[in-house]
């Protein structure tokens, strides 16, 4: 189910990116597309970051979903920093 959620998320990011470029919209729409794609991955794919291991186990508890959302959106933005944006490169953080 995670792979289907990843596919849906990547497709929604690509569509949002293409529509933003075609209609010359502001970049906030790209961020909304990334957030919606990340929410699809979290809710449909059941992807969660439950704990962080920094010497000790740090349990996130109720902050699991917001921290996972922040992590996914930041990975997506790191991959789109370059001038010529390539949406297929978004798969790299998820594969790794």
PDB file of N, CA, C and O in Angstrom:
ATOM      1  N   UNK A   1       0.820  -1.190   0.000  1.00  0.00           N
ATOM      2  CA  UNK A   1       0.000   0.000   0.000  1.00  0.00           C
ATOM      3  C   UNK A   1       0.869   1.260   0.000  1.00  0.00           C
ATOM      4  O   UNK A   1       0.460   2.301  -0.514  1.00  0.00           O
ATOM      5  N   UNK A   2       2.066   1.161   0.577  1.00  0.00           N
ATOM      6  CA  UNK A   2       2.962   2.307   0.621  1.00  0.00           C
ATOM      7  C   UNK A   2       3.400   2.717  -0.777  1.00  0.00           C
ATOM      8  O   UNK A   2       3.526   3.908  -1.063  1.00  0.00           O
ATOM      9  N   UNK A   3       3.635   1.739  -1.653  1.00  0.00           N
ATOM     10  CA  UNK A   3       4.076   2.069  -3.005  1.00  0.00           C
ATOM     11  C   UNK A   3       2.978   2.778  -3.792  1.00  0.00           C
ATOM     12  O   UNK A   3       3.265   3.675  -4.585  1.00  0.00           O
ATOM     13  N   UNK A   4       1.730   2.386  -3.581  1.00  0.00           N
ATOM     14  CA  UNK A   4       0.616   3.071  -4.229  1.00  0.00           C
ATOM     15  C   UNK A   4       0.512   4.506  -3.724  1.00  0.00           C
ATOM     16  O   UNK A   4       0.275   5.425  -4.508  1.00  0.00           O
ATOM     17  N   UNK A   5       0.687   4.701  -2.421  1.00  0.00           N
ATOM     18  CA  UNK A   5       0.643   6.052  -1.854  1.00  0.00           C
ATOM     19  C   UNK A   5       1.799   6.897  -2.374  1.00  0.00           C
ATOM     20  O   UNK A   5       1.617   8.081  -2.656  1.00  0.00           O
ATOM     21  N   UNK A   6       2.983   6.309  -2.504  1.00  0.00           N
ATOM     22  CA  UNK A   6       4.126   7.039  -3.075  1.00  0.00           C
ATOM     23  C   UNK A   6       3.856   7.435  -4.524  1.00  0.00           C
ATOM     24  O   UNK A   6       4.185   8.546  -4.941  1.00  0.00           O
ATOM     25  N   UNK A   7       3.263   6.533  -5.280  1.00  0.00           N
ATOM     26  CA  UNK A   7       2.949   6.831  -6.672  1.00  0.00           C
ATOM     27  C   UNK A   7       1.928   7.962  -6.774  1.00  0.00           C
ATOM     28  O   UNK A   7       2.089   8.875  -7.584  1.00  0.00           O
ATOM     29  N   UNK A   8       0.884   7.901  -5.957  1.00  0.00           N
ATOM     30  CA  UNK A   8      -0.132   8.956  -5.963  1.00  0.00           C
ATOM     31  C   UNK A   8       0.483  10.288  -5.546  1.00  0.00           C
ATOM     32  O   UNK A   8       0.177  11.325  -6.136  1.00  0.00           O
ATOM     33  N   UNK A   9       1.341  10.266  -4.541  1.00  0.00           N
ATOM     34  CA  UNK A   9       1.993  11.483  -4.079  1.00  0.00           C
ATOM     35  C   UNK A   9       2.888  12.103  -5.138  1.00  0.00           C
ATOM     36  O   UNK A   9       2.854  13.316  -5.346  1.00  0.00           O
ATOM     37  N   UNK A  10       3.685  11.288  -5.807  1.00  0.00           N
ATOM     38  CA  UNK A  10       4.585  11.807  -6.839  1.00  0.00           C
ATOM     39  C   UNK A  10       3.787  12.347  -8.019  1.00  0.00           C
ATOM     40  O   UNK A  10       4.142  13.381  -8.586  1.00  0.00           O
ATOM     41  N   UNK A  11       2.721  11.661  -8.390  1.00  0.00           N
ATOM     42  CA  UNK A  11       1.890  12.133  -9.501  1.00  0.00           C
ATOM     43  C   UNK A  11       1.236  13.463  -9.146  1.00  0.00           C
ATOM     44  O   UNK A  11       1.169  14.360  -9.987  1.00  0.00           O
ATOM     45  N   UNK A  12       0.755  13.603  -7.917  1.00  0.00           N
ATOM     46  CA  UNK A  12       0.128  14.870  -7.528  1.00  0.00           C
ATOM     47  C   UNK A  12       1.136  16.015  -7.482  1.00  0.00           C
ATOM     48  O   UNK A  12       0.792  17.149  -7.815  1.00  0.00           O
ATOM     49  N   UNK A  13       2.373  15.737  -7.076  1.00  0.00           N
ATOM     50  CA  UNK A  13       3.406  16.773  -7.073  1.00  0.00           C
ATOM     51  C   UNK A  13       3.758  17.180  -8.502  1.00  0.00           C
ATOM     52  O   UNK A  13       3.937  18.365  -8.785  1.00  0.00           O
ATOM     53  N   UNK A  14       3.857  16.212  -9.391  1.00  0.00           N
ATOM     54  CA  UNK A  14       4.177  16.526 -10.790  1.00  0.00           C
ATOM     55  C   UNK A  14       3.058  17.343 -11.422  1.00  0.00           C
ATOM     56  O   UNK A  14       3.327  18.312 -12.131  1.00  0.00           O
ATOM     57  N   UNK A  15       1.804  16.963 -11.173  1.00  0.00           N
ATOM     58  CA  UNK A  15       0.671  17.706 -11.731  1.00  0.00           C
ATOM     59  C   UNK A  15       0.628  19.120 -11.173  1.00  0.00           C
ATOM     60  O   UNK A  15       0.412  20.075 -11.919  1.00  0.00           O
ATOM     61  N   UNK A  16       0.831  19.264  -9.871  1.00  0.00           N
ATOM     62  CA  UNK A  16       0.833  20.596  -9.262  1.00  0.00           C
ATOM     63  C   UNK A  16       1.951  21.455  -9.831  1.00  0.00           C
ATOM     64  O   UNK A  16       1.754  22.642 -10.093  1.00  0.00           O
ATOM     65  N   UNK A  17       3.119  20.862 -10.021  1.00  0.00           N
ATOM     66  CA  UNK A  17       4.255  21.594 -10.566  1.00  0.00           C
ATOM     67  C   UNK A  17       3.992  22.048 -11.998  1.00  0.00           C
ATOM     68  O   UNK A  17       4.288  23.187 -12.360  1.00  0.00           O
ATOM     69  N   UNK A  18       3.441  21.159 -12.802  1.00  0.00           N
ATOM     70  CA  UNK A  18       3.152  21.511 -14.199  1.00  0.00           C
ATOM     71  C   UNK A  18       2.075  22.584 -14.286  1.00  0.00           C
ATOM     72  O   UNK A  18       2.192  23.504 -15.095  1.00  0.00           O
ATOM     73  N   UNK A  19       1.014  22.487 -13.458  1.00  0.00           N
ATOM     74  CA  UNK A  19      -0.044  23.499 -13.478  1.00  0.00           C
ATOM     75  C   UNK A  19       0.463  24.855 -12.989  1.00  0.00           C
ATOM     76  O   UNK A  19       0.064  25.899 -13.506  1.00  0.00           O
ATOM     77  N   UNK A  20       1.343  24.827 -11.992  1.00  0.00           N
ATOM     78  CA  UNK A  20       1.901  26.072 -11.475  1.00  0.00           C
ATOM     79  C   UNK A  20       2.745  26.775 -12.536  1.00  0.00           C
ATOM     80  O   UNK A  20       2.692  27.997 -12.677  1.00  0.00           O
ATOM     81  N   UNK A  21       3.515  25.997 -13.271  1.00  0.00           N
ATOM     82  CA  UNK A  21       4.317  26.589 -14.341  1.00  0.00           C
ATOM     83  C   UNK A  21       3.460  27.057 -15.506  1.00  0.00           C
ATOM     84  O   UNK A  21       3.716  28.116 -16.079  1.00  0.00           O
ATOM     85  N   UNK A  22       2.434  26.269 -15.866  1.00  0.00           N
ATOM     86  CA  UNK A  22       1.610  26.600 -17.036  1.00  0.00           C
ATOM     87  C   UNK A  22       0.804  27.875 -16.818  1.00  0.00           C
ATOM     88  O   UNK A  22       0.687  28.707 -17.718  1.00  0.00           O
ATOM     89  N   UNK A  23       0.248  28.024 -15.614  1.00  0.00           N
ATOM     90  CA  UNK A  23      -0.583  29.190 -15.337  1.00  0.00           C
ATOM     91  C   UNK A  23       0.168  30.297 -14.604  1.00  0.00           C
ATOM     92  O   UNK A  23      -0.424  31.306 -14.221  1.00  0.00           O
ATOM     93  N   UNK A  24       1.480  30.106 -14.409  1.00  0.00           N
ATOM     94  CA  UNK A  24       2.353  31.085 -13.759  1.00  0.00           C
ATOM     95  C   UNK A  24       1.796  31.524 -12.400  1.00  0.00           C
ATOM     96  O   UNK A  24       1.671  32.714 -12.109  1.00  0.00           O
ATOM     97  N   UNK A  25       1.466  30.516 -11.579  1.00  0.00           N
ATOM     98  CA  UNK A  25       0.953  30.767 -10.235  1.00  0.00           C
ATOM     99  C   UNK A  25       2.108  30.961  -9.270  1.00  0.00           C
ATOM    100  O   UNK A  25       3.260  30.689  -9.609  1.00  0.00           O
ATOM    101  N   UNK A  26       1.804  31.429  -8.076  1.00  0.00           N
ATOM    102  CA  UNK A  26       2.856  31.624  -7.082  1.00  0.00           C
ATOM    103  C   UNK A  26       3.337  30.268  -6.558  1.00  0.00           C
ATOM    104  O   UNK A  26       2.662  29.249  -6.704  1.00  0.00           O
ATOM    105  N   UNK A  27       4.494  30.286  -5.960  1.00  0.00           N
ATOM    106  CA  UNK A  27       5.100  29.034  -5.501  1.00  0.00           C
ATOM    107  C   UNK A  27       4.408  28.450  -4.273  1.00  0.00           C
ATOM    108  O   UNK A  27       4.708  27.322  -3.881  1.00  0.00           O
ATOM    109  N   UNK A  28       3.493  29.190  -3.661  1.00  0.00           N
ATOM    110  CA  UNK A  28       2.766  28.650  -2.514  1.00  0.00           C
ATOM    111  C   UNK A  28       1.882  27.479  -2.938  1.00  0.00           C
ATOM    112  O   UNK A  28       1.597  26.597  -2.128  1.00  0.00           O
ATOM    113  N   UNK A  29       1.446  27.461  -4.202  1.00  0.00           N
ATOM    114  CA  UNK A  29       0.636  26.350  -4.694  1.00  0.00           C
ATOM    115  C   UNK A  29       1.459  25.073  -4.794  1.00  0.00           C
ATOM    116  O   UNK A  29       0.931  23.976  -4.610  1.00  0.00           O
ATOM    117  N   UNK A  30       2.747  25.210  -5.084  1.00  0.00           N
ATOM    118  CA  UNK A  30       3.627  24.046  -5.112  1.00  0.00           C
ATOM    119  C   UNK A  30       3.753  23.470  -3.702  1.00  0.00           C
ATOM    120  O   UNK A  30       3.749  22.253  -3.517  1.00  0.00           O
ATOM    121  N   UNK A  31       3.865  24.350  -2.717  1.00  0.00           N
ATOM    122  CA  UNK A  31       3.971  23.893  -1.328  1.00  0.00           C
ATOM    123  C   UNK A  31       2.677  23.201  -0.894  1.00  0.00           C
ATOM    124  O   UNK A  31       2.720  22.183  -0.203  1.00  0.00           O
ATOM    125  N   UNK A  32       1.523  23.751  -1.298  1.00  0.00           N
ATOM    126  CA  UNK A  32       0.250  23.090  -0.984  1.00  0.00           C
ATOM    127  C   UNK A  32       0.171  21.713  -1.634  1.00  0.00           C
ATOM    128  O   UNK A  32      -0.345  20.772  -1.031  1.00  0.00           O
ATOM    129  N   UNK A  33       0.670  21.589  -2.841  1.00  0.00           N
ATOM    130  CA  UNK A  33       0.714  20.284  -3.507  1.00  0.00           C
ATOM    131  C   UNK A  33       1.624  19.305  -2.797  1.00  0.00           C
ATOM    132  O   UNK A  33       1.310  18.119  -2.695  1.00  0.00           O
ATOM    133  N   UNK A  34       2.758  19.799  -2.301  1.00  0.00           N
ATOM    134  CA  UNK A  34       3.670  18.939  -1.561  1.00  0.00           C
ATOM    135  C   UNK A  34       3.066  18.496  -0.238  1.00  0.00           C
ATOM    136  O   UNK A  34       3.241  17.349   0.175  1.00  0.00           O
ATOM    137  N   UNK A  35       2.357  19.401   0.428  1.00  0.00           N
ATOM    138  CA  UNK A  35       1.717  19.047   1.696  1.00  0.00           C
ATOM    139  C   UNK A  35       0.614  18.021   1.455  1.00  0.00           C
ATOM    140  O   UNK A  35       0.483  17.065   2.218  1.00  0.00           O
ATOM    141  N   UNK A  36      -0.178  18.210   0.404  1.00  0.00           N
ATOM    142  CA  UNK A  36      -1.249  17.243   0.136  1.00  0.00           C
ATOM    143  C   UNK A  36      -0.678  15.885  -0.255  1.00  0.00           C
ATOM    144  O   UNK A  36      -1.218  14.854   0.146  1.00  0.00           O
ATOM    145  N   UNK A  37       0.399  15.865  -1.026  1.00  0.00           N
ATOM    146  CA  UNK A  37       1.040  14.600  -1.388  1.00  0.00           C
ATOM    147  C   UNK A  37       1.617  13.910  -0.158  1.00  0.00           C
ATOM    148  O   UNK A  37       1.537  12.688  -0.033  1.00  0.00           O
ATOM    149  N   UNK A  38       2.196  14.689   0.746  1.00  0.00           N
ATOM    150  CA  UNK A  38       2.736  14.119   1.977  1.00  0.00           C
ATOM    151  C   UNK A  38       1.627  13.565   2.864  1.00  0.00           C
ATOM    152  O   UNK A  38       1.801  12.524   3.496  1.00  0.00           O
ATOM    153  N   UNK A  39       0.497  14.250   2.915  1.00  0.00           N
ATOM    154  CA  UNK A  39      -0.630  13.739   3.697  1.00  0.00           C
ATOM    155  C   UNK A  39      -1.183  12.450   3.105  1.00  0.00           C
ATOM    156  O   UNK A  39      -1.614  11.567   3.847  1.00  0.00           O
ATOM    157  N   UNK A  40      -1.177  12.327   1.781  1.00  0.00           N
ATOM    158  CA  UNK A  40      -1.608  11.075   1.149  1.00  0.00           C
ATOM    159  C   UNK A  40      -0.666   9.948   1.542  1.00  0.00           C
ATOM    160  O   UNK A  40      -1.113   8.843   1.851  1.00  0.00           O
ATOM    161  N   UNK A  41       0.625  10.219   1.533  1.00  0.00           N
ATOM    162  CA  UNK A  41       1.608   9.194   1.899  1.00  0.00           C
ATOM    163  C   UNK A  41       1.458   8.804   3.361  1.00  0.00           C
ATOM    164  O   UNK A  41       1.587   7.628   3.701  1.00  0.00           O
ATOM    165  N   UNK A  42       1.189   9.766   4.227  1.00  0.00           N
ATOM    166  CA  UNK A  42       1.043   9.472   5.654  1.00  0.00           C
ATOM    167  C   UNK A  42      -0.236   8.694   5.922  1.00  0.00           C
ATOM    168  O   UNK A  42      -0.213   7.692   6.636  1.00  0.00           O
ATOM    169  N   UNK A  43      -1.356   9.145   5.354  1.00  0.00           N
ATOM    170  CA  UNK A  43      -2.646   8.536   5.672  1.00  0.00           C
ATOM    171  C   UNK A  43      -2.891   7.227   4.919  1.00  0.00           C
ATOM    172  O   UNK A  43      -3.344   6.249   5.515  1.00  0.00           O
ATOM    173  N   UNK A  44      -2.599   7.198   3.621  1.00  0.00           N
ATOM    174  CA  UNK A  44      -2.861   5.996   2.827  1.00  0.00           C
ATOM    175  C   UNK A  44      -1.742   4.973   3.007  1.00  0.00           C
ATOM    176  O   UNK A  44      -2.003   3.777   3.137  1.00  0.00           O
ATOM    177  N   UNK A  45      -0.506   5.444   3.012  1.00  0.00           N
ATOM    178  CA  UNK A  45       0.628   4.536   3.111  1.00  0.00           C
ATOM    179  C   UNK A  45       1.016   4.159   4.525  1.00  0.00           C
ATOM    180  O   UNK A  45       1.899   3.322   4.718  1.00  0.00           O
ATOM    181  N   UNK A  46       0.372   4.761   5.526  1.00  0.00           N
ATOM    182  CA  UNK A  46       0.663   4.507   6.939  1.00  0.00           C
ATOM    183  C   UNK A  46       2.140   4.689   7.265  1.00  0.00           C
ATOM    184  O   UNK A  46       2.722   3.894   8.004  1.00  0.00           O
ATOM    185  N   UNK A  47       2.739   5.728   6.716  1.00  0.00           N
ATOM    186  CA  UNK A  47       4.138   6.046   6.977  1.00  0.00           C
ATOM    187  C   UNK A  47       4.208   6.985   8.169  1.00  0.00           C
ATOM    188  O   UNK A  47       3.605   8.058   8.148  1.00  0.00           O
ATOM    189  N   UNK A  48       4.933   6.595   9.201  1.00  0.00           N
ATOM    190  CA  UNK A  48       5.063   7.417  10.400  1.00  0.00           C
ATOM    191  C   UNK A  48       6.492   7.345  10.924  1.00  0.00           C
ATOM    192  O   UNK A  48       7.161   6.317  10.828  1.00  0.00           O
ATOM    193  N   UNK A  49       6.933   8.459  11.476  1.00  0.00           N
ATOM    194  CA  UNK A  49       8.205   8.489  12.198  1.00  0.00           C
ATOM    195  C   UNK A  49       7.844   8.480  13.671  1.00  0.00           C
ATOM    196  O   UNK A  49       7.439   9.507  14.216  1.00  0.00           O
ATOM    197  N   UNK A  50       7.987   7.321  14.328  1.00  0.00           N
ATOM    198  CA  UNK A  50       7.541   7.163  15.715  1.00  0.00           C
ATOM    199  C   UNK A  50       8.565   7.624  16.738  1.00  0.00           C
ATOM    200  O   UNK A  50       8.203   8.179  17.776  1.00  0.00           O
ATOM    201  N   UNK A  51       9.822   7.402  16.456  1.00  0.00           N
ATOM    202  CA  UNK A  51      10.851   7.772  17.427  1.00  0.00           C
ATOM    203  C   UNK A  51      12.122   8.205  16.710  1.00  0.00           C
ATOM    204  O   UNK A  51      12.352   7.879  15.545  1.00  0.00           O
ATOM    205  N   UNK A  52      12.926   8.940  17.436  1.00  0.00           N
ATOM    206  CA  UNK A  52      14.223   9.389  16.949  1.00  0.00           C
ATOM    207  C   UNK A  52      15.265   8.814  17.886  1.00  0.00           C
ATOM    208  O   UNK A  52      15.128   8.905  19.106  1.00  0.00           O
ATOM    209  N   UNK A  53      16.290   8.231  17.331  1.00  0.00           N
ATOM    210  CA  UNK A  53      17.326   7.620  18.151  1.00  0.00           C
ATOM    211  C   UNK A  53      18.570   8.503  18.129  1.00  0.00           C
ATOM    212  O   UNK A  53      19.367   8.443  17.193  1.00  0.00           O
ATOM    213  N   UNK A  54      18.727   9.314  19.157  1.00  0.00           N
ATOM    214  CA  UNK A  54      19.912  10.162  19.314  1.00  0.00           C
ATOM    215  C   UNK A  54      20.592   9.794  20.635  1.00  0.00           C
ATOM    216  O   UNK A  54      20.586  10.575  21.587  1.00  0.00           O
ATOM    217  N   UNK A  55      21.163   8.626  20.675  1.00  0.00           N
ATOM    218  CA  UNK A  55      21.721   8.140  21.926  1.00  0.00           C
ATOM    219  C   UNK A  55      20.644   7.442  22.732  1.00  0.00           C
ATOM    220  O   UNK A  55      20.757   6.251  23.024  1.00  0.00           O
ATOM    221  N   UNK A  56      19.616   8.164  23.088  1.00  0.00           N
ATOM    222  CA  UNK A  56      18.447   7.601  23.765  1.00  0.00           C
ATOM    223  C   UNK A  56      17.289   7.570  22.782  1.00  0.00           C
ATOM    224  O   UNK A  56      17.307   8.273  21.771  1.00  0.00           O
ATOM    225  N   UNK A  57      16.278   6.753  23.080  1.00  0.00           N
ATOM    226  CA  UNK A  57      15.078   6.746  22.255  1.00  0.00           C
ATOM    227  C   UNK A  57      14.190   7.908  22.649  1.00  0.00           C
ATOM    228  O   UNK A  57      13.795   8.030  23.809  1.00  0.00           O
ATOM    229  N   UNK A  58      13.875   8.759  21.690  1.00  0.00           N
ATOM    230  CA  UNK A  58      13.004   9.899  21.918  1.00  0.00           C
ATOM    231  C   UNK A  58      11.681   9.620  21.221  1.00  0.00           C
ATOM    232  O   UNK A  58      11.597   9.711  19.997  1.00  0.00           O
ATOM    233  N   UNK A  59      10.646   9.281  21.987  1.00  0.00           N
ATOM    234  CA  UNK A  59       9.330   8.972  21.435  1.00  0.00           C
ATOM    235  C   UNK A  59       8.600  10.258  21.073  1.00  0.00           C
ATOM    236  O   UNK A  59       8.613  11.215  21.847  1.00  0.00           O
ATOM    237  N   UNK A  60       7.965  10.290  19.908  1.00  0.00           N
ATOM    238  CA  UNK A  60       7.288  11.498  19.452  1.00  0.00           C
ATOM    239  C   UNK A  60       5.842  11.584  19.925  1.00  0.00           C
ATOM    240  O   UNK A  60       5.336  12.688  20.125  1.00  0.00           O
ATOM    241  N   UNK A  61       5.169  10.471  20.108  1.00  0.00           N
ATOM    242  CA  UNK A  61       3.800  10.476  20.608  1.00  0.00           C
ATOM    243  C   UNK A  61       2.842  11.166  19.650  1.00  0.00           C
ATOM    244  O   UNK A  61       2.699  10.747  18.501  1.00  0.00           O
ATOM    245  N   UNK A  62       2.181  12.230  20.122  1.00  0.00           N
ATOM    246  CA  UNK A  62       1.209  12.954  19.305  1.00  0.00           C
ATOM    247  C   UNK A  62       1.867  13.784  18.203  1.00  0.00           C
ATOM    248  O   UNK A  62       1.178  14.245  17.293  1.00  0.00           O
ATOM    249  N   UNK A  63       3.145  13.977  18.265  1.00  0.00           N
ATOM    250  CA  UNK A  63       3.853  14.748  17.237  1.00  0.00           C
ATOM    251  C   UNK A  63       4.310  13.881  16.066  1.00  0.00           C
ATOM    252  O   UNK A  63       5.076  14.342  15.219  1.00  0.00           O
ATOM    253  N   UNK A  64       3.852  12.640  16.009  1.00  0.00           N
ATOM    254  CA  UNK A  64       4.275  11.730  14.940  1.00  0.00           C
ATOM    255  C   UNK A  64       3.864  12.237  13.568  1.00  0.00           C
ATOM    256  O   UNK A  64       4.695  12.314  12.664  1.00  0.00           O
ATOM    257  N   UNK A  65       2.598  12.582  13.400  1.00  0.00           N
ATOM    258  CA  UNK A  65       2.110  13.020  12.081  1.00  0.00           C
ATOM    259  C   UNK A  65       2.705  14.372  11.684  1.00  0.00           C
ATOM    260  O   UNK A  65       3.154  14.505  10.546  1.00  0.00           O
ATOM    261  N   UNK A  66       2.734  15.397  12.571  1.00  0.00           N
ATOM    262  CA  UNK A  66       3.352  16.658  12.138  1.00  0.00           C
ATOM    263  C   UNK A  66       4.842  16.523  11.814  1.00  0.00           C
ATOM    264  O   UNK A  66       5.328  17.146  10.870  1.00  0.00           O
ATOM    265  N   UNK A  67       5.563  15.722  12.585  1.00  0.00           N
ATOM    266  CA  UNK A  67       6.988  15.555  12.312  1.00  0.00           C
ATOM    267  C   UNK A  67       7.210  14.806  11.008  1.00  0.00           C
ATOM    268  O   UNK A  67       8.127  15.139  10.257  1.00  0.00           O
ATOM    269  N   UNK A  68       6.389  13.803  10.725  1.00  0.00           N
ATOM    270  CA  UNK A  68       6.492  13.080   9.458  1.00  0.00           C
ATOM    271  C   UNK A  68       6.160  13.994   8.288  1.00  0.00           C
ATOM    272  O   UNK A  68       6.817  13.939   7.249  1.00  0.00           O
ATOM    273  N   UNK A  69       5.144  14.833   8.452  1.00  0.00           N
ATOM    274  CA  UNK A  69       4.777  15.803   7.412  1.00  0.00           C
ATOM    275  C   UNK A  69       5.918  16.773   7.154  1.00  0.00           C
ATOM    276  O   UNK A  69       6.248  17.050   6.000  1.00  0.00           O
ATOM    277  N   UNK A  70       6.515  17.285   8.201  1.00  0.00           N
ATOM    278  CA  UNK A  70       7.657  18.191   8.062  1.00  0.00           C
ATOM    279  C   UNK A  70       8.826  17.510   7.366  1.00  0.00           C
ATOM    280  O   UNK A  70       9.482  18.116   6.518  1.00  0.00           O
ATOM    281  N   UNK A  71       9.089  16.266   7.714  1.00  0.00           N
ATOM    282  CA  UNK A  71      10.188  15.517   7.116  1.00  0.00           C
ATOM    283  C   UNK A  71       9.955  15.285   5.625  1.00  0.00           C
ATOM    284  O   UNK A  71      10.873  15.464   4.824  1.00  0.00           O
ATOM    285  N   UNK A  72       8.741  14.890   5.243  1.00  0.00           N
ATOM    286  CA  UNK A  72       8.461  14.621   3.835  1.00  0.00           C
ATOM    287  C   UNK A  72       8.490  15.891   2.990  1.00  0.00           C
ATOM    288  O   UNK A  72       9.030  15.886   1.884  1.00  0.00           O
ATOM    289  N   UNK A  73       7.915  16.978   3.502  1.00  0.00           N
ATOM    290  CA  UNK A  73       7.909  18.230   2.746  1.00  0.00           C
ATOM    291  C   UNK A  73       9.330  18.783   2.626  1.00  0.00           C
ATOM    292  O   UNK A  73       9.692  19.337   1.588  1.00  0.00           O
ATOM    293  N   UNK A  74      10.125  18.635   3.668  1.00  0.00           N
ATOM    294  CA  UNK A  74      11.507  19.127   3.579  1.00  0.00           C
ATOM    295  C   UNK A  74      12.323  18.295   2.596  1.00  0.00           C
ATOM    296  O   UNK A  74      13.147  18.850   1.868  1.00  0.00           O
ATOM    297  N   UNK A  75      12.118  16.972   2.553  1.00  0.00           N
ATOM    298  CA  UNK A  75      12.801  16.150   1.548  1.00  0.00           C
ATOM    299  C   UNK A  75      12.399  16.572   0.140  1.00  0.00           C
ATOM    300  O   UNK A  75      13.243  16.668  -0.751  1.00  0.00           O
ATOM    301  N   UNK A  76      11.116  16.822  -0.054  1.00  0.00           N
ATOM    302  CA  UNK A  76      10.637  17.225  -1.370  1.00  0.00           C
ATOM    303  C   UNK A  76      11.235  18.562  -1.779  1.00  0.00           C
ATOM    304  O   UNK A  76      11.611  18.737  -2.938  1.00  0.00           O
ATOM    305  N   UNK A  77      11.330  19.506  -0.854  1.00  0.00           N
ATOM    306  CA  UNK A  77      11.889  20.814  -1.189  1.00  0.00           C
ATOM    307  C   UNK A  77      13.391  20.748  -1.425  1.00  0.00           C
ATOM    308  O   UNK A  77      13.915  21.507  -2.240  1.00  0.00           O
ATOM    309  N   UNK A  78      14.082  19.875  -0.742  1.00  0.00           N
ATOM    310  CA  UNK A  78      15.524  19.726  -0.964  1.00  0.00           C
ATOM    311  C   UNK A  78      15.781  19.219  -2.375  1.00  0.00           C
ATOM    312  O   UNK A  78      16.746  19.629  -3.020  1.00  0.00           O
ATOM    313  N   UNK A  79      14.928  18.338  -2.848  1.00  0.00           N
ATOM    314  CA  UNK A  79      15.109  17.801  -4.193  1.00  0.00           C
ATOM    315  C   UNK A  79      14.743  18.811  -5.267  1.00  0.00           C
ATOM    316  O   UNK A  79      15.155  18.633  -6.413  1.00  0.00           O
ATOM    317  N   UNK A  80      13.987  19.868  -4.957  1.00  0.00           N
ATOM    318  CA  UNK A  80      13.555  20.851  -5.944  1.00  0.00           C
ATOM    319  C   UNK A  80      14.306  22.171  -5.842  1.00  0.00           C
ATOM    320  O   UNK A  80      13.804  23.191  -6.312  1.00  0.00           O
ATOM    321  N   UNK A  81      15.472  22.182  -5.254  1.00  0.00           N
ATOM    322  CA  UNK A  81      16.215  23.420  -5.074  1.00  0.00           C
ATOM    323  C   UNK A  81      16.860  23.879  -6.373  1.00  0.00           C
ATOM    324  O   UNK A  81      16.995  25.080  -6.605  1.00  0.00           O
ATOM    325  N   UNK A  82      17.254  22.954  -7.207  1.00  0.00           N
ATOM    326  CA  UNK A  82      17.983  23.320  -8.418  1.00  0.00           C
ATOM    327  C   UNK A  82      17.118  24.134  -9.366  1.00  0.00           C
ATOM    328  O   UNK A  82      15.890  24.108  -9.274  1.00  0.00           O
ATOM    329  N   UNK A  83      17.762  24.858 -10.279  1.00  0.00           N
ATOM    330  CA  UNK A  83      17.064  25.750 -11.207  1.00  0.00           C
ATOM    331  C   UNK A  83      16.119  24.987 -12.135  1.00  0.00           C
ATOM    332  O   UNK A  83      14.954  25.354 -12.285  1.00  0.00           O
ATOM    333  N   UNK A  84      16.626  23.935 -12.747  1.00  0.00           N
ATOM    334  CA  UNK A  84      15.794  23.120 -13.621  1.00  0.00           C
ATOM    335  C   UNK A  84      15.211  22.003 -12.768  1.00  0.00           C
ATOM    336  O   UNK A  84      15.912  21.059 -12.403  1.00  0.00           O
ATOM    337  N   UNK A  85      13.928  22.115 -12.453  1.00  0.00           N
ATOM    338  CA  UNK A  85      13.311  21.149 -11.561  1.00  0.00           C
ATOM    339  C   UNK A  85      12.963  19.880 -12.318  1.00  0.00           C
ATOM    340  O   UNK A  85      12.371  19.922 -13.397  1.00  0.00           O
ATOM    341  N   UNK A  86      13.337  18.768 -11.742  1.00  0.00           N
ATOM    342  CA  UNK A  86      13.053  17.465 -12.318  1.00  0.00           C
ATOM    343  C   UNK A  86      12.215  16.693 -11.304  1.00  0.00           C
ATOM    344  O   UNK A  86      12.721  16.289 -10.256  1.00  0.00           O
ATOM    345  N   UNK A  87      10.960  16.490 -11.606  1.00  0.00           N
ATOM    346  CA  UNK A  87      10.049  15.880 -10.641  1.00  0.00           C
ATOM    347  C   UNK A  87      10.343  14.400 -10.420  1.00  0.00           C
ATOM    348  O   UNK A  87       9.959  13.856  -9.384  1.00  0.00           O
ATOM    349  N   UNK A  88      10.999  13.743 -11.344  1.00  0.00           N
ATOM    350  CA  UNK A  88      11.298  12.325 -11.145  1.00  0.00           C
ATOM    351  C   UNK A  88      12.379  12.111 -10.092  1.00  0.00           C
ATOM    352  O   UNK A  88      12.522  10.999  -9.582  1.00  0.00           O
ATOM    353  N   UNK A  89      13.141  13.145  -9.756  1.00  0.00           N
ATOM    354  CA  UNK A  89      14.177  13.015  -8.744  1.00  0.00           C
ATOM    355  C   UNK A  89      13.571  12.935  -7.339  1.00  0.00           C
ATOM    356  O   UNK A  89      14.282  12.645  -6.377  1.00  0.00           O
ATOM    357  N   UNK A  90      12.261  13.190  -7.216  1.00  0.00           N
ATOM    358  CA  UNK A  90      11.599  13.096  -5.923  1.00  0.00           C
ATOM    359  C   UNK A  90      11.572  11.690  -5.357  1.00  0.00           C
ATOM    360  O   UNK A  90      11.371  11.511  -4.156  1.00  0.00           O
ATOM    361  N   UNK A  91      11.769  10.703  -6.192  1.00  0.00           N
ATOM    362  CA  UNK A  91      11.765   9.317  -5.718  1.00  0.00           C
ATOM    363  C   UNK A  91      13.018   8.957  -4.938  1.00  0.00           C
ATOM    364  O   UNK A  91      13.009   7.980  -4.188  1.00  0.00           O
ATOM    365  N   UNK A  92      14.083   9.708  -5.089  1.00  0.00           N
ATOM    366  CA  UNK A  92      15.346   9.366  -4.441  1.00  0.00           C
ATOM    367  C   UNK A  92      15.277   9.307  -2.911  1.00  0.00           C
ATOM    368  O   UNK A  92      15.771   8.332  -2.346  1.00  0.00           O
ATOM    369  N   UNK A  93      14.696  10.289  -2.202  1.00  0.00           N
ATOM    370  CA  UNK A  93      14.642  10.168  -0.748  1.00  0.00           C
ATOM    371  C   UNK A  93      13.793   9.002  -0.276  1.00  0.00           C
ATOM    372  O   UNK A  93      14.088   8.395   0.753  1.00  0.00           O
ATOM    373  N   UNK A  94      12.732   8.680  -1.026  1.00  0.00           N
ATOM    374  CA  UNK A  94      11.859   7.592  -0.612  1.00  0.00           C
ATOM    375  C   UNK A  94      12.503   6.245  -0.843  1.00  0.00           C
ATOM    376  O   UNK A  94      12.302   5.323  -0.052  1.00  0.00           O
ATOM    377  N   UNK A  95      13.274   6.109  -1.909  1.00  0.00           N
ATOM    378  CA  UNK A  95      13.968   4.858  -2.157  1.00  0.00           C
ATOM    379  C   UNK A  95      15.072   4.652  -1.138  1.00  0.00           C
ATOM    380  O   UNK A  95      15.283   3.536  -0.664  1.00  0.00           O
ATOM    381  N   UNK A  96      15.776   5.722  -0.801  1.00  0.00           N
ATOM    382  CA  UNK A  96      16.871   5.579   0.153  1.00  0.00           C
ATOM    383  C   UNK A  96      16.325   5.351   1.543  1.00  0.00           C
ATOM    384  O   UNK A  96      17.095   5.206   2.492  1.00  0.00           O
TER     385      UNK A  96
END
